[in-house]
Amino acid sequence: MQIVRKLTPVMAVNAVIDDRRRVTFLNYGEIETSHMEAVDFLRTYVEIAVPQKFSTVVTSAGGYALDKT
């Protein structure tokens, strides 16, 4: 994002897909603002509350079967 801020104005198309690769959210706009709109949309579906802090967390953004390789 630091590099993008030096290049402004930069526009972006953001797409959020579900587990069947169907588009569930699509927007266009200034890159940082439109990205955060997509993140806010997705947050309710992908964030979980964690009752304590951990020193290491392993995650995958792809999910099965995208993450198997």
C-alpha positions in Angstrom: 0.0 0.0 0.0 2.9 2.4 0.6 4.0 2.0 -3.1 0.4 2.5 -4.3 0.1 5.7 -2.3 3.0 7.1 -4.3 1.3 6.3 -7.6 -2.1 7.8 -6.9 -4.6 8.0 -8.4 -4.8 4.3 -8.9 -8.1 2.6 -9.6 -8.9 -1.1 -9.0 -11.5 -3.7 -9.6 -12.0 -6.0 -6.6 -13.9 -9.3 -6.7 -14.7 -11.6 -3.8 -15.6 -15.2 -4.7 -17.2 -17.9 -2.8 -16.2 -21.6 -2.4 -17.7 -22.3 -5.8 -15.8 -19.4 -7.4 -19.0 -17.4 -7.9 -18.6 -13.6 -7.5 -20.3 -12.5 -4.3 -19.0 -8.9 -4.3 -17.6 -6.7 -7.0 -16.6 -3.1 -6.9 -14.4 -0.5 -8.6 -12.8 2.6 -7.4 -9.7 4.2 -5.9 -7.5 1.3 -4.9 -7.2 1.7 -1.2 -10.8 2.7 -0.6 -12.3 0.0 -2.8 -10.0 -2.6 -1.3 -11.1 -1.8 2.2 -14.8 -2.0 1.0 -14.1 -5.5 -0.2 -12.3 -6.4 3.1 -15.3 -5.0 5.1 -17.7 -7.1 3.1 -15.6 -10.3 3.5 -14.8 -9.7 7.2 -18.1 -11.0 8.5 -17.6 -14.3 6.7 -13.9 -15.0 7.4 -13.0 -13.6 10.7 -13.4 -15.5 13.9 -13.0 -14.4 17.5 -9.9 -15.9 19.2 -10.1 -16.0 23.0 -6.3 -15.7 23.5 -3.2 -14.6 21.7 -0.9 -17.2 20.0 2.8 -16.8 19.1 2.2 -18.5 15.8 -0.8 -18.8 13.5 -0.9 -20.7 10.3 -3.5 -19.7 7.7 -4.4 -20.2 4.1 -6.3 -17.8 1.9 -7.2 -20.2 -0.8 -9.0 -23.0 1.0 -9.3 -26.5 -0.2 -8.6 -27.4 -3.1 -6.7 -24.2 -3.9 -4.4 -24.6 -1.0 -3.4 -28.3 -1.5 -0.3 -27.3 -3.6 
